[in-house]
């Protein structure tokens, strides 16, 4: 498992104002937050995590991203955004079982 350096995490959270940076990628309208998720680090029962702005990237790929490509997410928005991007991602093309085996 990979981990981001603490200074990168703090930089991303500082830039975000310690508030989730989701603007609807999770599928929610976030009307209470004027289009941005209202969850902040001081909110009970919620925590913020730093993850790629592109939720389809793996944890390994995320560990090598610069802070500019990372975002503060509440866990609910991140999980929903990951689920939505997986759901809408094009299906992987699988090779034909008999491809190249013509007689």
Secondary structure as GFF3:
##gff-version 3
##sequence-region A 1 103
A	DSSP	alpha_helix	6	16	.	.	.	ID=ss1
A	DSSP	three_ten_helix	31	33	.	.	.	ID=ss2
A	DSSP	beta_strand	48	52	.	.	.	ID=ss3
A	DSSP	alpha_helix	59	62	.	.	.	ID=ss4
A	DSSP	three_ten_helix	67	69	.	.	.	ID=ss5
A	DSSP	beta_strand	70	74	.	.	.	ID=ss6
A	DSSP	alpha_helix	75	88	.	.	.	ID=ss7
###
